[in-house]
Amino acid sequence: MLTDTCGIGIPLAAALAADGREVPLAGGLAGAGAWTAIRALRRRYAAQRLGESWGVLAALRDWVLLAGLLALALTLSDAQGGPRPTLALAALTPGLLLSATVAPMTRLHLNRQRREARAVRRALVVGEPAAVDHVVGRLAARTDHAYVVVGAVPVGLQSLQCGMPVAGRLPAAGADRGRDADAVLRAVADSGADVALVAPGLRMTGERLRQVIWALHGAGLQLAVVPGLTEVAEARVRPTTAAGLTVLQVAPPAQQFGQPWLKSLADRLGAALGLLVLAPLFGVLALAVRGTSPGPVFHRQTRCGLRGTPFTMWKFRTMVADAEARRAELARSGANQHDGHMFKMRRDPRVTPLGAVLRRLSLDELPQLLNVLRGDMSLIGPRPPLPDEVAHYSPTELRRLAVRPGMTGLWQVSGRSDLSWDETVALDLWYVDNWSVATDVEIMTRTLRAVVDGRGAY
């Protein structure tokens, strides 16, 4: 809120003062108040959404509304004594840039707090035993969410496999509606939960859920329903009703506002700008690679791109010249330290001393800007796989090829080679199904930290 207030108020007051207007301070305060009011009404500061509704597009929509209100105010006042429209618009721009920059930083800070079991909500999971096990397992496997499970209320007498304390049980038949409500209320009180997470099922019917909702809301407690959807981003889900039924409509990924076109344009412009700015660094690295070990400066390798189309990927050479020939020998000797289709070693004997430094700083991947400029790759996307890896892919794993591979992505910012194969696939599938321009901006923001950290870079 402080960033939003200063980001609009200070530039607007300065612009009014520079334009010779009266009471610039009052104008700045009015603009800042309108901006924070818009953000607050759209729940950008709500505790349960802080760090989640951070998107750049959300900030842009708020900013457009603010600009529209300002234009309306200038029109109604006939602009007498007010700022020029172009000046006012320019004064509002720093606020948009600051909000779009600080919001993903807020999310990163919130995720760090959640990894330390702070900024979380104590949840009680209610539902069929199998559904309870599934929900608890999913929530326990990750820390990038707001819930920590403190107890469970299964339906029936079947035991739980997740090891979660049973705070109460609901009867299998569900004939006594009052008994359901009393059992959940007692369980919430005994466990100290803030919210009940209900997973509907065969015996956890809509009518039983309705009774539990009435009881919890009557006691001033919160309830959330886990519908069974997995790895679907919040922005793609829109609730609606039909004949009294609550329906969740799931939109296809990134089809709004021309985002595929915008992503392609950003890739080409970003790659062209990167090649222009980094040209001197390319020269220095090329001389270093050539002077420290025999062999070519660049390493060219066939990779699989969009829909499995092969292309030649460029990198600065970080291994000895005969690295590809020695890979098969290392694979046969059991040196592979990765559990999936990829070949990875922490101390690969083929890597040169300079190559280790280039990999640690991800400088070896800079020539892939050429691939991005050609359209073979994107700035953000899944890791481009080798053809022999793709040959062993399952139908689920082939879904990774539904988008262009990227220079960086969730795989790189989440641990790179330290991740298991299943974790790598899960991250890539989430990206394929949920990517958006806002997601790409967040990943790019996290990439710098991953490069500095160097975790999993080998």
Buried (B, 14 or more C-beta within 10 A) or exposed (E): EEBBBBBBBBBBBBBBBEBEBEEBEEBBBBBBEBBBEBBEEBEBBEEEBBBBBBBBBBBBEBBEBBBEBBEEBBEEEEEEEBBEBEBBBBBBBBBBEBBBBBBBEBBBBBBEBBEEEEBBBBBBBBBBBBBBBBBBEBBBEEBEBBBBBBBBBBBBEEEBEBEBEBBBBBBEEBEEBEEBBEBBBEBBEBBEBBBBBBBBBEBBEEEBBEBBBEBBEEEEBBBEBBBEEEEBBEBBEEEEEEEEEEEBEEEEBBEEEEBBEBBBEBBBEBBEEBBEEBEEEBEEBBEBBEEEBEBEBBBEEEBBBBEBEEBEBBBBBBBBBEBEEBBEEBEEEEBBBBEBBBBBBEEBEBBBEBBBBBBEBBBBBBBBBBBBBEBBBBBBBBBBBBEEBBEEBEEEBEBBBBBBBBBBBBBBBBBBBBBEEEBBBBBBBBBBBBBBBBBBBBBBBBBEEBBEEEBBBB
